[in-house]
Amino acid sequence: MNTLTTSFVRRLRNRDEAAWFELWEIFGPVLRAQLTKWGRGRIGVETVRDLTQETLAALSDSIDRYDPSRGARFSTWLLSIAKHALGDEIDRRMALKRGGGRKPAEFDERFMGRAAAVEADEAYEHNVFRAKVYAAIRRTESEADFMQFQVYRMRVFDDVSGKEVAGQLGVSEPTVSRYLQRTRELLRQRLSEVVATYSFTAEEQAEPERAGLGRRDSGFDDALAEIYHQQSLLILEDEAAASEQY
C-alpha cells in the first residue's frame, strides 16, 4: 500500500471515528445503491442502511490485514464484504421463517481472497470512482478560498460564462481565469491524494487518467463536471430514499 493508504488504515485501526465517518460519507451512497439493487425489493431502506454500516465496520476491522498480493481492488473488496453482509441478512430471515435461528457468519480474511473473484459490474465500478472524485471536490471546497471556489463552481459545474461570472461576483474576467487556475491545481492535488488513499492497485490509481482527469487543459474541467453531476444525482437519490423512510 502507498503512504496515504497506510496512514488511513492506521487511523481505522486506532478506532478514529472521523476515519470511519469518511468511509460512510464517501462510499455510503454507492453501497446503498448496490445493496438496493441486489435486494430487489426484499429489503427496506432501513435495512440497507444497517447493512451499509455493517459493511464499513467489517472493512474497518479487517483493512489492516489486507494483502495486496491477492489482487483485490479496493472496490471489489468492499463489494465482497457488502455481498457477505446481505447474504447473511437474507439467510437470517430465511432461518426465522423456518422457526430457527442462525448465527451470523464472521467476516474474516478469507473474503479478502474471494474479493478478487467478485464480479463488479461497470456501473458499480464507475460509482466507486466517482465517489472518490466527489470526495476530492468536497475536500477542495473546504480548503480553498471561498471566492475562488465559487468562481470554479459557477464556471465549471454550473456552466456559466466567464463574463457572467465576473459580472455576478464583481471581479474582472482575468481574475476569473486566475481563480479557475488556482482552484484547478488544488483539485488536481486533492484528487491525487484521495484516489491514492482509497486505491489498492495500480489499475485503480490509473483511473483518473482514463477518465480524462489527467489532461492539463479545459478537458479536465469537462470530465470533472460530468463526474460531479453524476455523483450528485446518486447522492440526491440516496437522500430521497432516506427521507421517504421517515
C-alpha positions in Angstrom: 0.0 0.0 0.0 1.1 3.6 -0.6 1.8 6.0 2.3 -1.6 7.7 2.1 -3.4 4.4 2.3 -1.4 3.0 5.2 -2.0 6.3 7.1 -5.7 5.9 6.7 -5.5 2.2 7.7 -3.7 3.3 10.8 -6.5 5.7 11.7 -9.1 3.0 11.3 -7.0 0.5 13.4 -6.8 3.2 16.1 -10.6 3.5 16.1 -10.6 7.0 14.7 -14.3 7.8 14.4 -13.5 10.5 11.8 -11.9 8.0 9.6 -14.9 5.7 9.8 -17.2 8.6 9.0 -15.1 9.4 5.9 -15.9 5.9 4.6 -19.6 6.4 5.4 -19.8 9.8 3.7 -17.8 8.8 0.6 -18.9 5.3 -0.1 -22.2 5.0 1.8 -24.4 6.2 -1.1 -22.6 3.8 -3.5 -23.0 0.8 -1.2 -26.7 1.6 -0.5 -27.4 1.8 -4.3 -25.7 -1.6 -4.8 -27.4 -3.2 -1.9 -30.8 -1.9 -3.0 -30.1 -3.3 -6.5 -29.2 -6.7 -5.1 -32.2 -6.7 -2.7 -34.7 -6.4 -5.5 -37.3 -5.1 -3.1 -36.8 -7.7 -0.5 -35.1 -5.3 2.0 -36.2 -1.9 3.1 -34.3 1.4 3.3 -33.6 1.0 7.0 -32.1 -2.5 6.4 -30.0 -1.2 3.6 -28.5 1.5 5.8 -27.8 -1.1 8.5 -26.1 -3.4 6.1 -24.0 -0.4 4.8 -22.9 0.3 8.4 -22.1 -3.4 8.9 -20.1 -3.5 5.7 -18.0 -0.4 6.6 -17.5 -1.7 10.1 -16.2 -5.0 8.8 -13.9 -3.2 6.4 -12.6 -1.0 9.2 -11.9 -4.1 11.4 -10.0 -6.0 8.7 -8.4 -3.5 6.4 -5.1 -3.6 8.1 -4.8 -7.3 7.2 -5.3 -6.7 3.5 -2.8 -8.5 1.4 -2.1 -6.7 -1.9 -0.7 -9.9 -3.4 -4.2 -11.4 -3.5 -5.0 -8.9 -6.2 -8.3 -7.4 -5.0 -9.1 -3.8 -5.8 -10.5 -1.6 -3.1 -13.8 -1.5 -4.9 -14.2 -5.3 -5.3 -13.0 -6.0 -1.7 -15.7 -3.5 -0.5 -18.2 -5.2 -2.7 -17.3 -8.7 -1.3 -18.0 -7.5 2.2 -21.3 -6.0 1.3 -22.3 -9.2 -0.5 -21.4 -11.2 2.6 -23.5 -8.8 4.8 -26.5 -9.0 2.5 -26.3 -12.8 2.2 -26.1 -13.2 5.9 -29.2 -11.0 6.4 -31.2 -13.0 3.8 -30.1 -16.3 5.4 -31.1 -15.0 8.8 -34.6 -14.1 7.5 -35.0 -17.5 5.9 -34.0 -19.2 9.2 -36.5 -17.1 11.1 -39.2 -18.1 8.7 -38.3 -21.8 9.3 -38.6 -21.1 13.0 -34.9 -21.5 13.7 -32.0 -19.2 14.4 -28.8 -18.7 12.6 -25.6 -17.4 13.9 -24.1 -14.7 11.5 -21.0 -15.9 9.7 -17.9 -14.0 10.7 -16.2 -11.8 8.1 -12.5 -12.8 8.0 -9.5 -12.7 5.7 -11.0 -15.4 3.5 -13.2 -12.8 1.9 -10.1 -10.9 1.1 -9.1 -13.6 -1.3 -12.6 -14.1 -2.6 -12.8 -10.3 -3.4 -10.5 -10.9 -6.4 -13.2 -13.2 -7.8 -16.2 -11.0 -7.1 -17.8 -9.7 -10.2 -18.4 -6.0 -10.1 -20.4 -4.5 -12.9 -19.3 -1.4 -14.7 -22.0 0.8 -13.1 -20.7 -0.1 -9.6 -17.0 0.5 -10.5 -17.9 3.9 -12.0 -19.9 4.8 -8.9 -16.9 3.9 -6.6 -14.5 6.0 -8.7 -17.0 8.9 -8.9 -17.3 8.8 -5.1 -13.5 9.3 -4.8 -13.6 12.2 -7.2 -16.6 13.8 -5.4 -14.7 13.5 -2.1 -11.8 15.3 -3.6 -14.1 18.1 -4.8 -15.6 18.4 -1.3 -12.2 18.5 0.3 -11.1 21.2 -2.1 -14.2 23.2 -1.4 -13.4 23.1 2.4 -9.8 24.2 1.9 -10.0 26.7 -1.0 -10.6 30.4 -0.8 -14.4 30.8 -0.8 -14.5 33.2 -3.8 -12.0 31.2 -5.8 -14.1 28.0 -5.4 -17.3 29.9 -6.2 -15.8 31.0 -9.4 -14.8 27.5 -10.3 -18.2 26.1 -9.3 -20.1 28.7 -11.4 -17.8 28.4 -14.4 -17.4 24.6 -14.5 -20.2 23.0 -12.6 -23.0 25.5 -13.4 -21.7 26.2 -16.9 -21.8 30.0 -16.5 -19.8 32.0 -19.0 -16.6 33.8 -17.7 -18.2 37.1 -18.5 -21.3 36.3 -16.5 -19.3 35.0 -13.6 -17.2 38.2 -13.5 -20.4 40.3 -13.6 -22.2 38.4 -10.9 -19.2 38.3 -8.5 -17.9 41.8 -9.2 -14.5 40.7 -10.4 -12.6 41.1 -13.7 -12.5 38.3 -16.4 -8.7 37.9 -15.9 -9.4 37.4 -12.2 -11.9 34.7 -13.1 -9.2 33.0 -15.2 -6.7 33.2 -12.3 -9.2 31.8 -9.8 -10.1 29.0 -12.1 -6.4 28.0 -12.5 -5.7 28.1 -8.8 -8.7 26.0 -7.9 -8.0 23.6 -10.7 -4.5 23.0 -9.4 -5.8 22.4 -5.8 -8.3 20.0 -7.2 -5.6 18.0 -9.0 -3.7 17.7 -5.8 -6.6 16.6 -3.7 -7.8 14.2 -6.4 -4.4 12.5 -6.5 -4.5 12.2 -2.7 -8.0 10.8 -2.4 -7.6 8.3 -5.2 -4.3 7.1 -3.7 -5.9 6.7 -0.2 -8.7 4.5 -1.4 -6.9 2.5 -4.1 -5.2 -0.8 -3.6 -4.0 -1.5 -7.1 -2.1 0.3 -9.9 -5.3 -0.1 -12.1 -7.3 1.9 -9.6 -4.5 4.5 -9.4 -4.7 5.0 -13.2 -8.5 5.6 -13.3 -8.3 9.4 -13.2 -6.1 9.3 -16.4 -8.6 7.1 -18.2 -11.5 9.3 -17.1 -9.9 12.4 -18.7 -8.7 13.9 -15.4 -5.1 13.7 -16.4 -5.5 16.5 -19.0 -3.9 19.9 -18.5 -6.5 21.8 -20.5 -10.2 22.5 -20.2 -10.8 18.8 -20.8 -10.0 18.3 -17.1 -12.9 20.7 -16.2 -15.3 19.0 -18.6 -14.5 15.5 -17.2 -14.7 16.7 -13.6 -18.1 18.4 -14.2 -19.6 15.3 -15.7 -18.5 13.2 -12.7 -19.7 15.8 -10.3 -23.2 15.9 -11.7 -23.5 12.1 -12.0 -22.4 11.6 -8.3 -24.6 14.5 -7.2 -27.6 12.7 -8.7 -26.7 9.5 -6.9 -26.4 11.3 -3.6 -29.8 13.1 -4.2 -31.4 9.7 -4.9 -29.9 8.3 -1.7 -31.1 11.2 0.4 -34.6 11.0 -1.2 -34.8 7.3 -0.2 -33.7 8.1 3.4 -36.3 10.9 3.6 -39.1 8.5 2.5 -38.2 6.2 5.4 -39.2 9.0 7.8 
